């Protein structure tokens, strides 16, 4: 067993992931307390991909999953009252997936919980240091497209 320290930066991806998990877990604890215990982290990613409305096939592409896998996610969200399928105004044969009032509510609660968690981090680190971390991450990732295919990416797809 080597006593050498890991190379600089080798822990950075895991630290970023740990920070992400800490934030998301806190948000979901608050969502559960507000009556949304069925809402999962993947649902938040799907909500971002849905935006103002999207077809099931386009959602699958955005999430990096098959149309069938997207359909299962949609069915679960629909069953829990978070999304609905409405006629596509541009194609009578197609449906658009959009958030319901319950979906908008849980999204609003999640945003508020994220802001509260950020405020706690600012208390711990200081507002200036946290703002610097955010600015640095924006600078590092600034040219990258926002992608929602996290599950597929983690699975090597």
C-alpha positions as a Markdown table, in Angstrom:
| # | Residue | x | y | z |
|---|---|---|---|---|
| 1 | Unk | 0.0 | 0.0 | 0.0 |
| 2 | Unk | 1.5 | 3.3 | -1.0 |
| 3 | Unk | 1.7 | 6.2 | 1.4 |
| 4 | Unk | 1.9 | 8.7 | -1.4 |
| 5 | Unk | -0.8 | 11.4 | -1.4 |
| 6 | Unk | -3.3 | 11.3 | -4.3 |
| 7 | Unk | -2.4 | 13.7 | -7.1 |
| 8 | Unk | -3.8 | 17.2 | -6.8 |
| 9 | Unk | -7.3 | 17.4 | -8.3 |
| 10 | Unk | -8.0 | 13.7 | -8.0 |
| 11 | Unk | -10.6 | 14.4 | -5.3 |
| 12 | Unk | -12.2 | 17.4 | -7.1 |
| 13 | Unk | -14.8 | 15.5 | -9.0 |
| 14 | Unk | -16.0 | 13.6 | -5.9 |
| 15 | Unk | -16.0 | 16.8 | -3.9 |
| 16 | Unk | -18.2 | 18.5 | -6.5 |
| 17 | Unk | -20.5 | 15.5 | -6.6 |
| 18 | Unk | -20.6 | 15.5 | -2.8 |
| 19 | Unk | -21.6 | 19.2 | -2.7 |
| 20 | Unk | -24.2 | 18.5 | -5.3 |
| 21 | Unk | -25.6 | 15.5 | -3.3 |
| 22 | Unk | -25.6 | 17.5 | -0.1 |
| 23 | Unk | -27.6 | 20.3 | -1.7 |
| 24 | Unk | -30.1 | 17.9 | -3.5 |
| 25 | Unk | -30.6 | 15.7 | -0.4 |
| 26 | Unk | -31.4 | 18.8 | 1.7 |
| 27 | Unk | -33.8 | 20.0 | -1.0 |
| 28 | Unk | -35.6 | 16.7 | -1.1 |
| 29 | Unk | -35.8 | 16.5 | 2.7 |
| 30 | Unk | -37.7 | 19.8 | 2.6 |
| 31 | Unk | -39.9 | 18.7 | -0.3 |
| 32 | Unk | -40.8 | 15.5 | 1.6 |
| 33 | Unk | -41.8 | 17.6 | 4.6 |
| 34 | Unk | -44.0 | 19.7 | 2.3 |
| 35 | Unk | -45.8 | 16.6 | 1.1 |
| 36 | Unk | -43.7 | 15.7 | -1.9 |
| 37 | Unk | -42.0 | 12.6 | -0.6 |
| 38 | Unk | -42.5 | 10.9 | -4.0 |
| 39 | Unk | -40.4 | 13.5 | -5.8 |
| 40 | Unk | -36.9 | 12.2 | -6.7 |
| 41 | Unk | -33.7 | 13.9 | -7.8 |
| 42 | Unk | -34.1 | 12.5 | -11.4 |
| 43 | Unk | -37.5 | 14.2 | -11.5 |
| 44 | Unk | -35.8 | 17.5 | -11.0 |
| 45 | Unk | -33.5 | 16.8 | -14.0 |
| 46 | Unk | -36.6 | 15.8 | -16.0 |
| 47 | Unk | -38.4 | 19.0 | -15.0 |
| 48 | Unk | -35.4 | 21.1 | -16.3 |
| 49 | Unk | -35.5 | 19.1 | -19.6 |
| 50 | Unk | -39.3 | 19.5 | -19.9 |
| 51 | Unk | -39.0 | 23.3 | -19.6 |
| 52 | Unk | -42.2 | 25.0 | -20.9 |
| 53 | Unk | -43.3 | 21.8 | -22.7 |
| 54 | Unk | -41.7 | 19.0 | -24.7 |
| 55 | Unk | -42.7 | 15.8 | -26.6 |
| 56 | Unk | -41.9 | 12.4 | -25.1 |
| 57 | Unk | -39.4 | 11.7 | -27.9 |
| 58 | Unk | -37.6 | 15.0 | -27.4 |
| 59 | Unk | -37.5 | 14.5 | -23.6 |
| 60 | Unk | -35.9 | 11.1 | -24.2 |
| 61 | Unk | -33.3 | 12.7 | -26.4 |
| 62 | Unk | -32.6 | 15.5 | -23.9 |
| 63 | Unk | -32.3 | 13.0 | -21.0 |
| 64 | Unk | -30.2 | 10.6 | -23.2 |
| 65 | Unk | -32.6 | 7.7 | -22.8 |
| 66 | Unk | -34.9 | 5.8 | -25.1 |
| 67 | Unk | -38.4 | 7.1 | -25.8 |
| 68 | Unk | -39.7 | 4.1 | -23.8 |
| 69 | Unk | -37.6 | 5.1 | -20.7 |
| 70 | Unk | -38.8 | 8.7 | -21.1 |
| 71 | Unk | -42.3 | 7.3 | -21.3 |
| 72 | Unk | -41.9 | 5.5 | -18.0 |
| 73 | Unk | -40.6 | 8.7 | -16.3 |
| 74 | Unk | -43.5 | 10.6 | -17.7 |
| 75 | Unk | -46.0 | 8.0 | -16.6 |
| 76 | Unk | -44.7 | 8.2 | -13.0 |
| 77 | Unk | -44.7 | 12.0 | -13.0 |
| 78 | Unk | -48.2 | 12.0 | -14.5 |
| 79 | Unk | -49.5 | 9.4 | -12.0 |
| 80 | Unk | -48.1 | 11.6 | -9.1 |
| 81 | Unk | -49.8 | 14.7 | -10.6 |
| 82 | Unk | -46.6 | 16.6 | -11.6 |
| 83 | Unk | -47.0 | 16.6 | -15.4 |
| 84 | Unk | -49.8 | 16.3 | -17.9 |
| 85 | Unk | -50.0 | 15.5 | -21.6 |
| 86 | Unk | -51.8 | 18.1 | -23.7 |
| 87 | Unk | -52.4 | 18.3 | -27.5 |
| 88 | Unk | -49.5 | 19.6 | -29.5 |
| 89 | Unk | -50.7 | 22.8 | -31.2 |
| 90 | Unk | -48.4 | 22.1 | -34.2 |
| 91 | Unk | -49.2 | 18.4 | -34.6 |
| 92 | Unk | -52.6 | 16.9 | -33.8 |
| 93 | Unk | -51.2 | 13.4 | -33.5 |
| 94 | Unk | -48.7 | 14.4 | -30.9 |
| 95 | Unk | -48.8 | 15.3 | -27.2 |
| 96 | Unk | -46.8 | 17.8 | -25.3 |
| 97 | Unk | -45.6 | 17.0 | -21.7 |
| 98 | Unk | -45.9 | 20.0 | -19.4 |
| 99 | Unk | -45.9 | 20.7 | -15.7 |
| 100 | Unk | -49.2 | 20.8 | -13.8 |
| 101 | Unk | -50.0 | 23.2 | -11.0 |
| 102 | Unk | -48.6 | 20.5 | -8.6 |
| 103 | Unk | -45.5 | 20.4 | -10.7 |
| 104 | Unk | -45.0 | 24.1 | -10.7 |
| 105 | Unk | -45.6 | 24.1 | -6.9 |
| 106 | Unk | -42.9 | 21.5 | -6.3 |
| 107 | Unk | -40.5 | 23.3 | -8.6 |
| 108 | Unk | -41.1 | 26.5 | -6.7 |
| 109 | Unk | -40.6 | 24.8 | -3.4 |
| 110 | Unk | -37.4 | 23.2 | -4.7 |
| 111 | Unk | -36.0 | 26.6 | -5.9 |
| 112 | Unk | -36.8 | 28.1 | -2.5 |
| 113 | Unk | -35.1 | 25.2 | -0.7 |
| 114 | Unk | -32.0 | 25.6 | -2.9 |
| 115 | Unk | -31.9 | 29.3 | -2.1 |
| 116 | Unk | -32.2 | 28.5 | 1.6 |
| 117 | Unk | -29.4 | 25.9 | 1.3 |
| 118 | Unk | -27.2 | 28.4 | -0.5 |
| 119 | Unk | -27.9 | 30.9 | 2.3 |
| 120 | Unk | -26.7 | 28.3 | 4.8 |
| 121 | Unk | -23.5 | 27.7 | 2.8 |
| 122 | Unk | -23.0 | 31.5 | 2.6 |
| 123 | Unk | -23.2 | 31.7 | 6.4 |
| 124 | Unk | -20.7 | 28.9 | 6.7 |
| 125 | Unk | -18.2 | 30.1 | 4.0 |
| 126 | Unk | -19.0 | 33.8 | 3.8 |
| 127 | Unk | -21.0 | 35.4 | 1.0 |
| 128 | Unk | -17.9 | 36.6 | -0.8 |
| 129 | Unk | -16.2 | 33.2 | -0.8 |
| 130 | Unk | -19.4 | 31.4 | -2.0 |
| 131 | Unk | -19.9 | 34.0 | -4.7 |
| 132 | Unk | -16.3 | 33.5 | -5.8 |
| 133 | Unk | -16.9 | 29.7 | -6.0 |
| 134 | Unk | -20.0 | 30.2 | -8.1 |
| 135 | Unk | -18.2 | 32.7 | -10.4 |
| 136 | Unk | -15.3 | 30.3 | -10.8 |
| 137 | Unk | -17.6 | 27.4 | -11.7 |
| 138 | Unk | -19.4 | 29.6 | -14.2 |
| 139 | Unk | -16.1 | 30.7 | -15.8 |
| 140 | Unk | -14.9 | 27.1 | -16.0 |
| 141 | Unk | -18.1 | 25.7 | -17.5 |
| 142 | Unk | -19.3 | 28.9 | -19.3 |
| 143 | Unk | -18.9 | 27.6 | -22.8 |
| 144 | Unk | -20.6 | 24.3 | -22.2 |
| 145 | Unk | -24.1 | 23.5 | -23.1 |
| 146 | Unk | -26.5 | 22.7 | -20.2 |
| 147 | Unk | -27.1 | 18.9 | -20.6 |
| 148 | Unk | -29.8 | 16.8 | -18.9 |
| 149 | Unk | -28.5 | 13.4 | -19.9 |
| 150 | Unk | -26.9 | 12.8 | -16.5 |
| 151 | Unk | -28.2 | 9.2 | -15.9 |
| 152 | Unk | -27.2 | 8.1 | -19.4 |
| 153 | Unk | -23.8 | 9.8 | -19.1 |
| 154 | Unk | -23.1 | 8.1 | -15.7 |
| 155 | Unk | -24.0 | 4.8 | -17.4 |
| 156 | Unk | -21.6 | 5.4 | -20.3 |
| 157 | Unk | -24.3 | 5.9 | -22.9 |
